[in-house]
Amino acid sequence: MHLKTLIMMKITHFLALMMKENIAYDNAYRIRDADDTYRYRKGVCAGYARLLQKMCETVGIYGCEYIAG
């Protein structure tokens, strides 16, 4: 595995852990937007996925796609 790929994987893992520790999952709260998930610190699967996608893009990791379902 290339060093660049390994570094990107480590950064993505770190971002996911930060979300796990700081964003609450709440089925009753229907936030699916990355900005609102970050702002209110809670959301559903779509909010988590879109926030991770946006955070990855912010640090220069592109190619992260949101897939519904």
Secondary structure, 3 states (H helix, E strand, C coil): CCHHHHHHHHHHHHHHHHHHHHCEECCCCCCCCHHHHHHHCEECHHHHHHHHHHHHHHCCCCCCCCCCC
